[in-house]
Amino acid sequence: MRVFISYAHDTEGRKVAQALAEALRKRGVDVLWDRDLPEGNPVSLPEWIVTSVTKHPVLCVLSPDYVLRFGAGDGTAARKGVLFESRVLQRRIYDHTSSGGCPVIPVADLGFSADLAPVVLKNLVISRFDVETEDGLEQIVRRLLALSPVTSPARTVAVPPEVAEELALVHDLEAASPSSAAGPALVHDWLTVVPGLSRADLVRALPAVERILKAAGDAEAMRRVTDCCLRSLPDGALAADDRRTRAWLLLRCQAWHLHRMHELSAAVSTVDEGIRLAKECGDGWMVAFGKRLLAVLHCELAEVSRPDTRKHHLAQAVECAKAASAMFHALDPAGDEYGACRNVLAGIWFTQYRLDRRRSALKRANKLAGQAVGYLPKDRTREYHELLILRVRISIARGELPRARELVDKALASLATHADDGASYTELLGSAHLARAELRLKESGRDAPANAARDISLALKFFDEISLPYASATCRWLLAKLVPETAGVERGDVRICERLFTDPRIRLRGLEERSRRIGECVGGRWTRRAEWREIARKLRSQV
């Protein structure tokens, strides 16, 4: 679905239009407005306005300057864009002869008086929208969905009941709030009708399906959706649109599922294939998105790789992150996608610092994180909080503990306001508690280990809630490091295990095996190192 936003560049107009555009895009709506002009590069601005206003539904953002200039020429050059758009809009309303389904929807802030609306728009229902809470968005989305025709304007076409049911299901998916309890059930119902959907209806529903499943953190459902949709695409050579759809499924859905299950090598292969398809169909944004995802995956692979392959993964991560940064910067130099890339690059350099303790890497990480702050607004919520947590860890490494305390408290307080917003925020909350545990141990003190253990236990609870096995294993390993006796081993065993293995899941299995041998009195203390070598051989043969 595509919609045009008409607004004035006064304070109120910009504020509402910006928030409305971002909220609609989160719901999968393709928004057209003048902020996208540098990328679109139209030959003629008036032609672009006329095409946008006449071909798509229009949301008119009511603000003082918009009302003042709507259809009211006064011989001055003030707000010429509003004046031109309003004249085209008046003609479109004049040409609309049906009793309902007007494609022009006035939108206003809660405090805007309907009496101030231009006469032409006053006769239409004004939708209210709160820029802080996004209240009113649901009604706006439903009004837009109601404009999607199921009949031809020239003649009435009988719609079979099963087709009408499928279309209604797609409408419900698009209108559903991503974190609503009804969302996953709608996706389940939608999966049953996917084989009969046209490619257009399939593509239309996918963004809503993706948002719902990511909010629920349901990796298994995402796997089923990906498999079902990929099977619905034709075999053999794909047309350009089908290549784009396949690339979208690989990068946005399958890679997410594999990444969440920490199947990193498989995820890298999936992303490589998605990037190749995106390049073939000339989708620069998708290529940049894939490169950024590759950077994250290679960075995580570096953390669990042996020293001989770690350098390769870190180099690949830096290369991909820089490529994504350059691509997004070319699309929108001041955009938040570019800021997200700087955030990823900062994380890569911080990982390099943690792995080899080079202070120059920490210095780069700190500089890049500082740059990202200027590009990531609070409404880019996930990346904003990821950056906050990264800055906490960088501050700890730099010995700036008061700064780290300030940032972690800010992150936890902010995330508390998103408690009902889905699995992404639950995961971030767990990560914030891990960062605070790290800080508590650095601050030392008699109660530091106990307080850190409480934070790690809270993080474990959050990760278990949303089925993140790798993150949960990391928490259990950290708890075993704090109190080895709870794992049935000694501190020396923990140190040896940490040197032998990088994956926390394998480390835990190693501690379990060592505890079993101690309990069964296999060997003796003098055999500890030899015994760990035997345990390592056993576990590596099982991988």
Secondary structure, DSSP 4 states (H G I P E B T S, - for coil): -EEEEE--SSHHHHHHHHHHHHHHHHTT-EEE-GGGHHHH--S-HHHHHHHHHHHS-EEEE--HHHHHHTT---SS-TTHHHHHHHHHHHHHHHH--SSS--SEEEEE-TT--GGGS-HHHHTSPPEE--TTT-TTHHHHHHHHHHTS-SS-SSS--PPPHHHHHHHHHHHHHHHS-TT-TTHHHHHHHHHHHGGGS-HHHHHHHHHHHHHHHHHHT-HHHHHHHHHHHHHHSPSSSPPHHHHHHHHHIIIIIIHHHHHHTT-HHHHHHHHHHHHHHHHHTT-HHHHHHHHHHHHHHHHHHHHHS-HHHHHHHHHHHHHHHHHHHHHHHHH-TT-HHHHHHHHHHHHHHHHHHHHH--HHHHHHHHHHHHHHHTT--TTSHHHHHHHHHHHHHHHHHTT-HHHHHHHHHHHHHHHHTTTTS-HHHHHHHHHHHHHHHHHHHHH--TTHHHHHHHHHHHHHHHHHHTT-HHHHHHHHHHHHHH-GGGGTS-HHHHHHHHHH-S-HHHHHHHHHHHHHHHHTT-S-GGGHHHHHHHHHHHHHHH-
